[in-house]
Amino acid sequence: MYSAKINGEPTTFGTSGMLYRSNKVMYDRLTNSLWNQLSSEPVIGPLWDSGIKLDFFPVMLTTWEEWLELHPDTTVLDRDTGVYAPSFYVPEDNPEAIYFSYFNDPATMFPVPDRDDGLTTKDIVLGVQLNGAAKAYASGALRIHRIINDVVGGEDIVVVGSATSEGARAYYRGGRTFQLVTGDDVAVTLRLPSKLVAADGVEWQVTEEYLVNTADESEKLARIPTHMSFWFGWFQFHPDTELFKGS
């Protein structure tokens, strides 16, 4: 998810119909430049080589059930869009979904030049990029480990994940080491953690934007914008990436 502002001026974006290394190429309606959607940089047109990058916002790939529990007052895009009938928009695990066969096919629709067999082609990864360094965390590993204290690009980070979905977030951890807070409700403990506990015993609230110290709410650790991507897509644009697969 990116800001739709270019040099502070709002615009809208569309799909060009073109792909680069099997990755969407979009265009902006302000300058008609073409943009790489994974790097947020213009690649052809008036803005090429301008050094501009779109501001990048955190998002999360999760289930409706898990999201609604975290945000009971959330709004949702109606399937009655006026473009297609509501019945057209079926869940992605439904064989009638447009991309069902693609998601379940180990091959890509078009050739991609660079491959890495650290994971299968379409394994889902959480991608983190900091200070020129990149690291990918396999979704399957996140479901098992749930919490990973790590260092990327010289920054201390913590990655938290759900055991029941691909929901995951990354935060700065400021030198602290975190672990899960265990509870009696198994269903709750399997979902995306709502609290973490630091090595000093202090609990931290997990929110969309921050980790918040429950003993001193003025102390916050910011969330890091990340990508959820197919492994082959992430590797195309981050060939030097590290890969966390777990033990």
N, C-alpha and C positions, 0 to 999 in steps of 0.2 A: 504494500500500500504506500502510495506516494502522494505528496502534495501536488495539486494540479495548478500550481503557480510557477511561472517562469520569470525570473528576476522580479518577483513580487506581483506580477500581473496574472490574474486568474484566467484559465482557459479550460478547454475540455480535450480529451484524448479519444482516439478511435483505433480500431484494429486495421492495420494496413493490408492484411491478408498475406503478408510475407512472413517467412521464418528465417532465423539465422541460427544454424546448429540446432534445429528443431525447437527454437525458442521464439516466442512471440515478438514481433516487431510492431510497435505502435507508433502513431503519429500525433502531433499536437495540432490543434486547429488555429493556433496563433501564428506559427511560422511554417507549418507543414514540414517540419523536420521529422525524421524517423528516429525512434528511440529503442534501445535495447531494454526490454522490460526487467531483466534480471540485474543489470548494473545501473539502471536509471540514468544512462548517459545518451546524448544524441549521437547517432552514428553516420547519418547522411543528411544533407540539407544545410540551411543557413546557420544552424547552431553547431554544426560539426566542429570539433576541435576548439570549442569555446571554453571548455573547462567547467561548464554548467553541469550540475547533478541535481536531480529532484530531491527535496527533503523526504526522508524515509521514516515511516511510522511502524510501530510494533503491531503485529497481527498474530492470530493464533488459529491453527487448524484443529477443530475439535468437533464434537457431536452437539447437536441441538440440545439434547438432554443436559449435557455437562455445562454448556454455556448458559442455559436458562436457570440452572441452579445457582450459578455464580452471579447472574444478572437477571433477577426475576422481572424487572421493569423494562427489559430491553425491547427495542422495536425490531421488526424484521421485514425484509422486502417481500411484498405480496407476490404470490405466483400469478395473480391476475394482472399481468403487465400490460395487456393490450397489444402485445406483439405476437405472442403465441398463446394458445389455450392453456389454462392451468395444468391440465393433464400432461402437457408436454414436458413439464419440469419434474422429472422423477428422480429419486435418490440415485447417487452414483453407483450403488451396489445393485441396482435394478438392471437386468439385462436389456431393458428397453432404453436405458440412458444412452445418450449420443456417444459418449466416450467409454462406455463399459468395455467394449472389446479392446480398445487401445490400452486402457489401464491394466487389463488382464493379459495383455500380450507382452512377452518379454522383449520384443523387438521395438525399435522406434519406427515411426511412420516414414521418416526420411533418414538418410545416413548422417551420422555425426562422426567427426574425425578423431576425437580423442576419447579413449575409454580407460577405465580403471576397474580391475576386478576385485577391489576391496569390498564392494557390495554388488548386488545384482543391479542391472540397469535401472529399474524403476523402484528400487527401495527408496522410501521417503527419508529425507534427512533434514535436520534443523541446521541451517547454515549461519555461522557467526563470522563477521569480518570486522577486525579492529586493528588500527594502526598498520594497515597493509598486510596483516596476517589473516588467514582464513582457516576455519576448522568446521568440520561437519560431524553431527551426532546422529547416528542411525536411530530412527524412530523405535525400532525393536529394542535397542539397548536402553533407550530412555524409559520405555515401559517397564523394564526390569530394574534398572538402577534407581530411577525416580529422582535422584538428586546427584549432581556431579559438581564437585569443586574443582575448578580448572584455571589455567592461565592461557590467554590468547592475546598475542601481540603485546605481551608484557603487562596485560591488565588481568587482575584477579576477577574471575567471574564465577557465578553459580548457575547451573542449568537445572530446572525442575520440570518434571514430566508427569503425565497421568499414566496409570496402568490400564485404563479402559478406553483410551482414545489416543490420537496423535497430538493432543494438546501439550504444548511445552512453551516455557518462557526462559529467557536468560536475563540475569541482572549482574551489575557490578557487586562485588562482595567486600571490597575495602579491606582485604587482608584477613577477613574472618573465615572460619570454616563452619559450614552449616550442615545440619542433618535433619531428617524428618521428625516431626512430632507424632508419636504413635497415639492412637486412640482406640476406643472400644468398638466403634462402628466401622466394620470392615469396608462397607460400601463407601464411606467417606474417605477412609485412608487410601483407597485405591484411586480416587479421583485426583485431579490436580491439587496439590497441597495448598491449604489456606494459611498455614503457619509453618515456619521453620524455627529451629532452635540453634543458636550459635554455641560455640565451644564453651563460652562462659556461662551458659545456662539461660541466657536472655532469649525470649521468644520474639520473632519478627513476623508481622502480618504480611502475607503475599497479596499484593493488589495488582491491578492492570499496569500501573505506572511505576510503582516502587515496592521495595521491601521496607516496611516501616517498623522501627523499634517500638515494641509495645510498652517499654518502660520509659521511653522518651520519644514521643511521636514527632518531635522536630528533627530526629535523625532518620534520614531516608537514604536508600540506595537505589539508584535509577535503573529502570529496565532498559535493555539493549534491543534495538530493532533487529529482527532476524528474518531469514527466509525459510519457508518450508518448500522443499523442492525434490524432484526426482534426483537420485544420485547422479545420473548421467548429465542432467542439466547443470547442477552445481559444479561438477567437475569440468564442464566445458569452459567455464569462465573463471574457475579457480583451480587450475591444474596443479598448483603447489600446495593445495589444501592438506591439512592434517585430517585424519579420520579417527573418531572415537567409535569403536565398535563394542567396547565392554570386554569383560573377561570371558 
